[in-house]
Amino acid sequence: MRLSKRGLGAEESATLAISGKAKAMKAQGRDVVNFGVGEPDFDTPEHIREAAKYAIDHGYTRYTPAAGTLELKKAICAELSRDRNLEYTPEEIVVSNGAKHSIFNAMMALLDPGEEIILPTPCWVSYPEMARMCGGVPVFVEGSEENGFRAKIADIEAAVTPHTKCILINNPNNPTGAMYTREELEELAEVAKRHDIYIISDEIYDKLVYDGRRVVSIASLSEDARARTIVINGASKTYAMTGWRIGWAAAPKDCAKVMANIQSQATSNPNSVAQYAVAAALTGPDDEIREMAAEFEKRRNRMVELLNQSEDITARKPEGAFYVFANIKKLMGKTIDGEIITDSMAFAHLLLEKEGVAVVPGVAFGAEGYIRLSYALGMPCIEKGVSRLMDFAQRAK
Ligand SMILES: Cc1ncc(COP(=O)(O)O)c(C=O)c1O
């Protein structure tokens, strides 16, 4: 078929090859520890599941308004006010099929062909591809490990050109778990104001932060910042609801209207039953959520402690999310059973083949010399997987 340039330009995820291989190995009976997962291993809390059953039995099974039910939008507004110090009205909320869809809507609403979007790296694999699908041009700004994997605000400002339309920040970050400080966000908001550019703030991991931290939303820092920011969040990570597909965007009314129009023509409303369940999640008890976060914190501590016992691998303690971004630069160029570890992709393939451990290569996030390990796995699996990783590192000569 003669397919579109846009369609052909969408790259297959760099991580698919690894996860496909891991699945095939598992199917052949191999014991694989999968650190590649991007979702909580907990079940959706019971009161949320019960709400969904109620919704099915009580007729919440029809089309809803395209941008989401009023009930859910009100629950989102209440949550933004309570937890993020952000005041929005329901007309400023667009509920979508996951935060991924919300980010896509945001880029569709902001980017004209050829306009630039600044993406601090390491960044989530989908941002650059989505930006390109929307006709935008990703411009990468490196957040070095020495700077806690956060891009320097001065470097972001230096990347601004007359074509820059927006900046996307992910706080806390996937894959590094890094969090921007309040001061950095204030500086970034000033940069955005000075150059009249917009901000997409992906805060999907905002409830999974550790050591008593709290996320500050850049939109809460000033009236001007609020007016130029699209805040993204969703139920997937916080409430262990990845399969339910509910995310949302909060943005000034004119922008929310455009995103809602785009969505109404593309997909109509997100699933009605899932919307009902997420409203219950946002308004219900949060003890299970806090327990999950506490468990993630314990796992993070253990994983980082174990990884740092290796001579060749180092791991910075992430502030949030559920990933460790480990430095494997000392192993680059070494050989294992005669095969050279040329880069993070080769490392991931060899580690999977030799030790049955799946990780995501850093190159997928725009950072060579690293691997991402998820700690959304039980403690015994974490210990087993890291021990195999250490054996692998020791064998490399
Ligand atoms: C940084 C980031 N943003 C957004 C998402 C999308 O989440 P969902 O579409 O499940 O709401 C993910 C999922 O992995 C993510 O890591």
The ligand as a Gaussian input file, in Angstrom:
#p B3LYP/6-31G(d) Opt

LIG

0 1
 C        5.941000       9.903000      31.625000
 C        4.678000       9.240000      31.248000
 N        3.642000       9.997000      30.826000
 C        2.486000       9.445000      30.448000
 C        2.297000       8.079000      30.490000
 C        0.988000       7.534000      29.988000
 O        0.183000       6.951000      30.928000
 P       -1.294000       6.483000      30.566000
 O       -1.543000       6.728000      29.133000
 O       -1.366000       5.065000      30.960000
 O       -2.180000       7.348000      31.424000
 C        3.347000       7.244000      30.908000
 C        3.195000       5.776000      30.906000
 O        4.133000       5.007000      30.920000
 C        4.555000       7.838000      31.314000
 O        5.593000       7.101000      31.744000

